[in-house]
Amino acid sequence: MKKALAAEFSKLLSLPTIWIAVVVGILVAPAIAVIRSFQELSEITKGVQTAVEYPIGFEELGFGVMGVIIVGIIAISSEYFTESEESGSGGRQMTTSLTANPSRIRFLLSKATAVATVSAILAIIAIILTMIVVQIILVEHAPALGITDISRLIGVVCYWVLTALLALGITILTRHAALPLAVLMLNSSVVTVTYLLTRITSLANYLPDMAGIRMFHEIEDAGSTLTPLGGGAVMTAWVAALLLIGTITFCRRDV
């Protein structure tokens, strides 16, 4: 298992696209936080408002998941590249990977562990940078972070990891990056499709991203009574189901 894990970390970190994921994951949330912090500071300076009116920093971290979505997708989709693209041989990377690690379950478990670990690290870095820029720009106007916020920060990390594993699970089923990348990246943009669906039916609150984001961010007008713990449980169930279906499919089909 240790060799399989080492191999998956090595493959993931050797992909050129991983560095795009790292940059997006680390910089998107802080960049949005910078813009919104200056907007809030401007409103306070003009006297339009006397304090920051929402917990700035946490909402922005919800957009940073675009980086870990890329991580989850490329971890599997890269296995379906033909080696001729890099080495001149005619086979897929997947064939080579399964030759070195014949157990498909162990192969996927190692890959999921690598994806989760990298995503957790990116989340922690993004949290630190986002909260720092908010404090630097807003100074005394910045929302104070206390003991009660620790659970929310843990929720951010869990949300990022679960989102990456969700992307991994979908890509196991599709084999290629185009569909999961288009769907998940679009839904992680400024106006999410799943959020719009909550205006049509309250059942949309139980979709993975809408449930999971409640681990650290309250959506007041979505019409849901999900608690942070409940939201995390719902998202975990979605991810577990997708990974289970993906694993069964992967083990039964030809490479």
N, C-alpha and C positions, 0 to 999 in steps of 0.2 A: 504493500500500500504506500509506503514511503517513497519508493521509486516512482510509482504512478503519480503521486502528488507532485514530486519534484519535476517530472516530465511535463505535467500540465502547467505548472507555474512557468517553466522555461518556455514552453510553446506560446503561452499567452503573452508573456512579457517580450517575446521576440517579434511579435506581430507589429508591423509599422502602424497599423490602425489603432493599436492600444494607446499610442501617445496622443492621438486625437481625442480619444476617450478621456485620458487623464487631464488634458487641457480643458476640455468641456466640463468635466466633472468638478474640477477644482475652481474654475474661473467664472462659470455662468452665474451661480448663486451670489458670489461676492460682487460681481459686476452689476447685477440687478439691484442688489442691496445698496450699492454706491449711488445709483441713479435715484432710487426711492428715498434714500437718506437725505440727499440734497433737496429733493422735492419737499420733504417734510420740514427740513430746516428753513427752506424759503418761506413756507406757509407760516411757520412759527415767527420768523423774523418780521414778516409783514403784519403780524397780529391776527391773521385769519384764524389761527388756532393757537392754543396755549401749550399744547403738549402733543407728542406723537400719539396718533389715534388708533394705531393697531400694533400688534407685536412684531415690529419690523425685524426681519432676519429669518424667522421661521417660515413664512410664506415663500420667501425667495428660495429657501432650501428645497422646496417642493419642485422647483424647475431644474435644479441641478442634477436630477436623476437622469437627464439625457445622456450624461457621461457613462453611467453604469448600464444604461440600456445598451449602449454600444458594446460595452464589455461583455455582457451576457450573450449578445447576438454573435459577435465575432468569435467567441470561444468555440462555438459549434460550426458556424458557417465556414470558417477558415479550414475546417477539416474536409470540406467538399471542394476545395480548390484542387485543380490538377497540379501535380508536382512539376509538370512540364513548364508551368509558369515561372518556376524558380530554378529548378534543377535540370530540366531537359528530359526527365522521365515521363512516362505516359500515365501513371496511376494517380489516384487521389491520395491526399494526406491521410484520410480516414483509414485506408487500407494499411498504410504503414503503422498508424497508431494502434490499430487492433491486432496487428501482427506482434507488436511489442507488448501489448496488454490485451490478451484474448478475452478476458472477462468484461463483457459490455457493461454490466452493472458497476463494477469497480471503476471502469473507464469514466462513466458518467458521474459517479460519486466524486472521483478525483477532480473532474472538471468543475462540478458544482462547488466544491470546496475552494478551488482556486478563484472562481468568479466571486464567491461570497467574501473571501478574504480581501481581494483587491477592492471590491466595492465598499467594504467597511472602512478600509484605510482612506479611500477617496472621500467618503462621507465625513470622516473625522477631520480631515484636512480642510474640507469645504466649510464645515461648521466653524472651525477656528478662524479661518480667514473672513467669513461672513460676519461673525460677531465682532471681530476686531475692527473691520471697516465701519460698522454701525457705531461702535463706541467712539472711534476717532472722529467721525464726521459730526455726529450729534452731541458728543460730549455729555453735558449734564442733562440734555434732553433725551438721551438714549434710554430705552427701557432697561430697568435693572434686571440682572439675571440672578436668581436666587436658588435655594435648594429645591424648590418646587419645579424649577425648570429642568432639573437633571433628567427626570423621566421623559420630558419632551425631547431633549437632546438624544437620549437613547432611542426614542421613537423615530427620530430622523435617520439614525444609523440603520435601524431595523427596516424602515421604509425603503431605503436605498438598496439594502441587501436583498430584500424580497422582490423589489422591482427588477433587479438584475437577474434573479433566479426565474422570475416570470418571463423575462425576455429569453433566457436560456431554454426554458420549457417550450415556449412557442417555436423557437428556432429548431429544436430537436424534431418537432413535428413537420416543419416546412422545409428543413434542410438548408435553405438558402436565406440570405439576409434581407432581400428586398421587401417582402411583405411585412415581417415583424418590425423592420426599421421604419417603414412608412407609417404603419398603424400606431406604434408606440411613441415615436417621436412627435407625430402630429398630436397625439393625445396628451403629450407633455408640454405642449406649447402654451401660450398665454391664455387662450380660451380652449379648454378641453372638451372633447366630444362627450365624455361621460358626465361632466358637470352639466352640460346642456341637457342631457337626458334626464337629470334629476328634476328638471322643470316639467318634464312630461310624466314621469312615473317615479315614485319614491323607491321602487325596486332598484333603480340605478345606483342608489347609495350603497348597495351591496356588491357593486362591481369592485374589483381588487384595488384600483387606485383610489377611488372615492372612499372606500372603507379604510384603507391603510393610512391615508393622509391624516386621518383623525387621531393617529398616534401622537401627532405634534401640532396640528393646526385645526382649529375649530371653524367649520363652515356653517355660519349661522342661518343662511337662507336656503339650505339644501333639504330641510324637512326630515332630518334623520335624528334618531335618539341613540345612535351608536356611541358608546364610550370609547376612549382611546384603547383600552384593553380589548373591547369587543371588535373595534375596527381592525386591530392587529390580528385578532383571531380569524376574522373573515378573510383578510388578505392572505394569511398563512394557509388557510384551507384551500383557497384558489391556487396558490403556488404549489402546494403539495399535490393537488389533484392533477394539475398540468404536468408536473414532473413525473407523476406515476403513469399517466397516460403516455407521455413521451417515452418513458423508459420501456414500457410494455411494447410500444410500437417499434422502438429502436431495436429491441432484442428479437423481434419477430421478423423484421424485414431484412432484405439484402442490403448491404452497404451501398 
